[in-house]
Amino acid sequence: MVARLGVALPLFVEVFMRFCYQINQKVVYLQNDSSNNLIMNDKVKYWTELSEYDYDTALAMMKTGRYLYVGFMCHQTIEKILKAYFNAYNEEPAPFTHSLTHLSKKANIYDCMPEEFKDFIDILEPLNIEARYPSHKERLMKSLTKERCQSILENTKTLKTWITEKL
């Protein structure tokens, strides 16, 4: 049962997120106040809160030694904060993609990212895909040591904070 849950969990998360995303499309768009400052709308708040929740989940996975899911949840953390950023500056919904590079470019934040953040996105990118498929899991699990996951968590927090400060 536990082995089947390990395979089914990422699929469940994706299906759940699609459901939440569809519901969220009915939320009002970002508005400007009289001083022309952006007001955080429900979509931005939604994605920001999910990003925080996913980061907390990554921390919980770290405590239990489930390193495969540390990487996966760190990817989810950055994906969702990028979607919050996208929604803060665009009227249309965030693109339905898991590609952090594509999402950050569509959000017009990629070009102002320091190179270290771009490099980190390149590290996170495969953790979303490879965590979902059994053929990649064993190789990935061997590469995700406690030390590497600690570094991924720290870098995720730094990038998440940097993006959040730009909201």
N, C-alpha and C positions, 0 to 999 in steps of 0.2 A: 504494500500500500504506500509506504513512504517513497519508494522508488518511482511509483506512478505519479505521486504528488509532485515530485521534483520535475518531472517532464510536463505535467499539466499546469503547474503554477504559472509559468510565463504565459501560456496560452490564456489562462483565466484572467491574468492581469491585463493582457492585451484586449480581450473581449470586454472586460469591465471598463477599461479606459475608453474604448470605442463607444460604449453605451453612455458613459458620462460625457464624452465629447459631444455626442448627438444632443443630449439634453441641454448641454451648455450653449448650444448654438442659438437658443431662444433668449439668451441674456442680452441686455442692452449694451450698445457699443460705448466706447470711450467718448466722453464729452469734454469740452473746455469750459472752465469757469471764466468769470469776467476779467480776471487778471491774466488769462491765456495760459494758466498752468493746467497740466493734465490732472484729471481726477481719476483715481484708480477705480476702474469699473469692476463689475462682477466677474468678468472673464479673467482679468488680470489677477484678481484676488484668488479665483478658483485655481488657476495654474500655479500661482505662487504657493498657495497652501499645499497643493499636491506635491510640489517640488520639495517643500519642507518635510512633508510626510515621508516621501521616498528617501530623503537623506536620513531621517530618523530610522527608517527600515534598514538602510545600509549599515548604520551603526549597530543595530540589533543583530544583523547577520554577522557582522564582525565579531561581536561578543560571543556568538555561538559557533564561530569557526566555519561558517558557510560562505567561503570566499568567492565561489562562483556568483552568488547572489549579491555580494558586496559590489562587484564590478557591474552587474546588471542594474542594480538600484542606483548606483552613481550615474550611469548613463541616463536612466530615467529622470533623475534629479535635474541634470543639465538640460535634457530635452524639454522638460516642463517649464523650467525657468526661462528658456529661450522662447517657448510658446507664450509665456506671460509677457515677455518683452515685445514679441511680435504684436500681440493684441493691444499693447499700450500705445502703439504707434501706427496701427493699421485698422481700417474699418472691417476688412474681411476677416474671416476666421483664420487661425493659424493653419499652415499646411499640414495635411495628414501624412507625416513622414517621421521616420525614426533617425534619419540622417542628420546628425548634429551640424555637419558642415553645410549641408543644403539649407537647413533651418536657420542657421546663423547668417547665411548670405541673404536669404529671403527677408530676414528681419533687419537687414542692413546694419548688423553689428560686427560682422566678421572682419571687415577691413580696419576697424578701430581696435581690434583685439591685439594685445601683445603677442609676439611669436610664441611665447611659452604656453599661452592658452590655446593657440591653434595646434601646437604640438600635442597638448593634452587631449584635445578633441580627437586627434588622430589615434591616441591610445584608447580612449573610451569607445570610439566608433564600433570596433569589432566585438566589444563585450556585450552589446545588445543582441547581435545576430548569433554569435557563437554560443551564447548561453542558452539559446532556444533549440538548438539541434544536437541530438545525441552524438552524432559523428564528430562534433567539435568539442564536446564537453570535457572529455577525458584530457585532451591536450591542453585545453584552457585551464582546467582545474589544477594541472601540474604547474602552470605558469603563475597562478594566483597564490602566491605565498602570503603569509601573514604580513611580512614587511612590505611587499608590493601593494597589498590592499590598504595598509595604513597610509602609504603614500598617495594612493588613489583617493582615499577619503579626504586627506588634507587638501589635495589639489582640487577636488570637487567642491569643497567648502569655499576655497579661495575664489574659484571661478564663479560659483553661485553668488557669492557676496558681491563680486565685481559687477555682475549683470544686474543684481537686485538694486544696487546703488544707482544704476542708470534708469531705473523705472520712474 
